[in-house]
Structures are given as structure tokens and as C-alpha cells.
Amino acid sequence: MPNFAVLIYEKETPGGVADIPPEVMEANLAAGEKIAAMGVRVVHEHGMQPSRTARTVHKGGMVTDGPFLESKEVIAGFFVVDAADLDQALAVAKLLPIMDGAVEVWPLMGP
């Protein structure tokens, strides 16, 4: 099965996870069971530290603080799934409870 990166973007909140409404957190936890029921396997899953901890290395080696893009949203987390095709990976993305952001699905190059 091909692999897809699922990138979750949200507006960053001062309180981090503590600012996530309980119903969104519950829906997020329930998404894992729904994804497994679709026959999709989550290969890797990671949440992200606050954007203030990120650094960007530019061409020539200069390092700057923060994420690489100027945006209201930051990457809140990501995971990699084995899915049958892009449509199934998009169905996974639609299960994710997004408060005020978006989810990107990227097909990954494989062996």
C-alpha cells in the first residue's frame, strides 16, 4: 500500500493542548478507531512542540527562529498512513477534528 503524509495545521493557542475543547479532543481520540476500521494503518504519528521551539536552516546555513512560513496556522501534528489510494487517505483526513485550520495529504515517494 502506498504511504501518505497527513499534516494537521491549526492556529496556535497560548495554552497549547489545554486550550483544545473537550469535544475536539474526544473526536481526535475517536478518529484512531475509525481510521483502523477503514483498514488504514498509521505508520508514524507525532504532535508538535510550540512553534517558538522551531528553527529554520536557510540556504547558506543561516539559522532563524520559528517555522519556515508566515501563516496564522502552524503544523500541530503529522502522521504517515498506509492507505489503498489518495481517496482513502483523503477520507482519513476528513475524520480529523479541525478547529480553525486544515489538513494536507501528501503522497510520499516510496521504494
ZADO-1210 file (C-alpha; in nm, 4 decimals, padded with zeros to 6 digits):
<atoms>
<atom x="00.0000" y="00.0000" z="00.0000" code="MET" pos="1"/>
<atom x="00.1257" y="00.3500" z="-00.0720" code="PRO" pos="2"/>
<atom x="00.2199" y="00.5881" z="00.2095" code="ASN" pos="3"/>
<atom x="00.0678" y="00.9323" z="00.2610" code="PHE" pos="4"/>
<atom x="00.1743" y="01.2108" z="00.4963" code="ALA" pos="5"/>
<atom x="-00.1167" y="01.3740" z="00.6758" code="VAL" pos="6"/>
<atom x="-00.0222" y="01.7217" z="00.8036" code="LEU" pos="7"/>
<atom x="-00.2526" y="01.8920" z="01.0529" code="ILE" pos="8"/>
<atom x="-00.2491" y="02.2736" z="01.0606" code="TYR" pos="9"/>
<atom x="-00.4174" y="02.4765" z="01.3350" code="GLU" pos="10"/>
<atom x="-00.3938" y="02.8246" z="01.4782" code="LYS" pos="11"/>
<atom x="-00.1556" y="02.8122" z="01.7713" code="GLU" pos="12"/>
<atom x="-00.3095" y="02.8894" z="02.1091" code="THR" pos="13"/>
<atom x="-00.1267" y="03.0279" z="02.4142" code="PRO" pos="14"/>
<atom x="-00.2330" y="02.7342" z="02.6330" code="GLY" pos="15"/>
<atom x="-00.1462" y="02.4647" z="02.3799" code="GLY" pos="16"/>
<atom x="-00.3322" y="02.1372" z="02.4336" code="VAL" pos="17"/>
<atom x="-00.5092" y="02.2860" z="02.7371" code="ALA" pos="18"/>
<atom x="-00.6980" y="02.5215" z="02.5010" code="ASP" pos="19"/>
<atom x="-00.8449" y="02.2385" z="02.2915" code="ILE" pos="20"/>
<atom x="-01.2169" y="02.1985" z="02.3650" code="PRO" pos="21"/>
<atom x="-01.3044" y="01.8596" z="02.5212" code="PRO" pos="22"/>
<atom x="-01.5315" y="01.7617" z="02.2315" code="GLU" pos="23"/>
<atom x="-01.2489" y="01.8193" z="01.9824" code="VAL" pos="24"/>
<atom x="-01.0094" y="01.6141" z="02.1947" code="MET" pos="25"/>
<atom x="-01.2659" y="01.3314" z="02.2184" code="GLU" pos="26"/>
<atom x="-01.3215" y="01.3381" z="01.8418" code="ALA" pos="27"/>
<atom x="-00.9459" y="01.3284" z="01.7880" code="ASN" pos="28"/>
<atom x="-00.9113" y="01.0211" z="02.0095" code="LEU" pos="29"/>
<atom x="-01.2057" y="00.8502" z="01.8359" code="ALA" pos="30"/>
<atom x="-01.0526" y="00.9117" z="01.4920" code="ALA" pos="31"/>
<atom x="-00.7909" y="00.6413" z="01.5525" code="GLY" pos="32"/>
<atom x="-01.0547" y="00.3692" z="01.5813" code="GLU" pos="33"/>
<atom x="-01.2354" y="00.4968" z="01.2711" code="LYS" pos="34"/>
<atom x="-00.9109" y="00.5017" z="01.0736" code="ILE" pos="35"/>
<atom x="-00.8329" y="00.1421" z="01.1762" code="ALA" pos="36"/>
<atom x="-01.1885" y="00.0360" z="01.0833" code="ALA" pos="37"/>
<atom x="-01.1214" y="00.1677" z="00.7298" code="MET" pos="38"/>
<atom x="-00.8300" y="-00.0747" z="00.7002" code="GLY" pos="39"/>
<atom x="-00.5750" y="00.2067" z="00.7083" code="VAL" pos="40"/>
<atom x="-00.2606" y="00.1600" z="00.9142" code="ARG" pos="41"/>
<atom x="-00.0995" y="00.4570" z="01.0900" code="VAL" pos="42"/>
<atom x="00.2749" y="00.4109" z="01.0384" code="VAL" pos="43"/>
<atom x="00.4023" y="00.7088" z="01.2447" code="HIS" pos="44"/>
<atom x="00.2240" y="00.9756" z="01.4479" code="GLU" pos="45"/>
<atom x="00.3645" y="01.2842" z="01.6176" code="HIS" pos="46"/>
<atom x="00.2387" y="01.6040" z="01.7765" code="GLY" pos="47"/>
<atom x="00.4486" y="01.9154" z="01.7535" code="MET" pos="48"/>
<atom x="00.6066" y="02.1378" z="02.0166" code="GLN" pos="49"/>
<atom x="00.5043" y="02.5090" z="02.0083" code="PRO" pos="50"/>
<atom x="00.6297" y="02.6982" z="01.7019" code="SER" pos="51"/>
<atom x="00.8595" y="02.9108" z="01.9212" code="ARG" pos="52"/>
<atom x="01.0771" y="02.5988" z="01.9607" code="THR" pos="53"/>
<atom x="01.1209" y="02.5530" z="01.5840" code="ALA" pos="54"/>
<atom x="01.4230" y="02.6678" z="01.3866" code="ARG" pos="55"/>
<atom x="01.4731" y="02.7104" z="01.0143" code="THR" pos="56"/>
<atom x="01.8019" y="02.6482" z="00.8324" code="VAL" pos="57"/>
<atom x="01.8253" y="02.8612" z="00.5174" code="HIS" pos="58"/>
<atom x="02.0417" y="02.8199" z="00.2117" code="LYS" pos="59"/>
<atom x="02.3951" y="02.9045" z="00.3167" code="GLY" pos="60"/>
<atom x="02.3439" y="02.7714" z="00.6695" code="GLY" pos="61"/>
<atom x="02.1828" y="03.0743" z="00.8395" code="MET" pos="62"/>
<atom x="01.9524" y="02.9623" z="01.1222" code="VAL" pos="63"/>
<atom x="01.6462" y="03.1658" z="01.2216" code="THR" pos="64"/>
<atom x="01.3859" y="03.1215" z="01.4940" code="ASP" pos="65"/>
<atom x="01.0418" y="02.9835" z="01.4219" code="GLY" pos="66"/>
<atom x="00.8762" y="02.7871" z="01.1458" code="PRO" pos="67"/>
<atom x="00.9679" y="02.8421" z="00.7844" code="PHE" pos="68"/>
<atom x="00.6448" y="03.0027" z="00.6697" code="LEU" pos="69"/>
<atom x="00.4478" y="03.3083" z="00.7683" code="GLU" pos="70"/>
<atom x="00.0988" y="03.1864" z="00.8412" code="SER" pos="71"/>
<atom x="-00.1774" y="03.2062" z="01.1002" code="LYS" pos="72"/>
<atom x="-00.1652" y="02.8264" z="01.1220" code="GLU" pos="73"/>
<atom x="00.1255" y="02.6085" z="01.2299" code="VAL" pos="74"/>
<atom x="00.1780" y="02.2356" z="01.1935" code="ILE" pos="75"/>
<atom x="00.0093" y="02.0909" z="01.5012" code="ALA" pos="76"/>
<atom x="00.0989" y="01.7318" z="01.4193" code="GLY" pos="77"/>
<atom x="00.1513" y="01.4809" z="01.1440" code="PHE" pos="78"/>
<atom x="00.1279" y="01.1144" z="01.0747" code="PHE" pos="79"/>
<atom x="00.2017" y="00.8722" z="00.7952" code="VAL" pos="80"/>
<atom x="-00.0560" y="00.6181" z="00.6837" code="VAL" pos="81"/>
<atom x="-00.0594" y="00.3144" z="00.4571" code="ASP" pos="82"/>
<atom x="-00.3738" y="00.3655" z="00.2507" code="ALA" pos="83"/>
<atom x="-00.5088" y="00.1977" z="-00.0611" code="ALA" pos="84"/>
<atom x="-00.5009" y="00.5221" z="-00.2602" code="ASP" pos="85"/>
<atom x="-00.5285" y="00.9004" z="-00.2366" code="LEU" pos="86"/>
<atom x="-00.9071" y="00.8857" z="-00.1979" code="ASP" pos="87"/>
<atom x="-00.8758" y="00.6656" z="00.1095" code="GLN" pos="88"/>
<atom x="-00.6064" y="00.8937" z="00.2559" code="ALA" pos="89"/>
<atom x="-00.8373" y="01.1931" z="00.1995" code="LEU" pos="90"/>
<atom x="-01.1172" y="01.0053" z="00.3776" code="ALA" pos="91"/>
<atom x="-00.8812" y="00.9682" z="00.6757" code="VAL" pos="92"/>
<atom x="-00.8095" y="01.3437" z="00.6706" code="ALA" pos="93"/>
<atom x="-01.1829" y="01.4194" z="00.6746" code="LYS" pos="94"/>
<atom x="-01.2165" y="01.2272" z="01.0026" code="LEU" pos="95"/>
<atom x="-00.9844" y="01.4662" z="01.1858" code="LEU" pos="96"/>
<atom x="-01.1492" y="01.7342" z="01.4003" code="PRO" pos="97"/>
<atom x="-01.0104" y="02.0665" z="01.2788" code="ILE" pos="98"/>
<atom x="-01.0938" y="02.3715" z="01.4898" code="MET" pos="99"/>
<atom x="-00.9611" y="02.6516" z="01.2711" code="ASP" pos="100"/>
<atom x="-00.7100" y="02.5124" z="01.0249" code="GLY" pos="101"/>
<atom x="-00.6755" y="02.2474" z="00.7583" code="ALA" pos="102"/>
<atom x="-00.5284" y="01.9068" z="00.6826" code="VAL" pos="103"/>
<atom x="-00.2917" y="01.8393" z="00.3939" code="GLU" pos="104"/>
<atom x="-00.2447" y="01.4947" z="00.2421" code="VAL" pos="105"/>
<atom x="00.0814" y="01.4313" z="00.0572" code="TRP" pos="106"/>
<atom x="00.1603" y="01.1134" z="-00.1370" code="PRO" pos="107"/>
<atom x="00.5096" y="01.0001" z="-00.0350" code="LEU" pos="108"/>
<atom x="00.7785" y="00.8642" z="-00.2619" code="MET" pos="109"/>
<atom x="00.8444" y="00.5031" z="-00.1897" code="GLY" pos="110"/>
<atom x="01.0829" y="00.2286" z="-00.2803" code="PRO" pos="111"/>
</atoms>
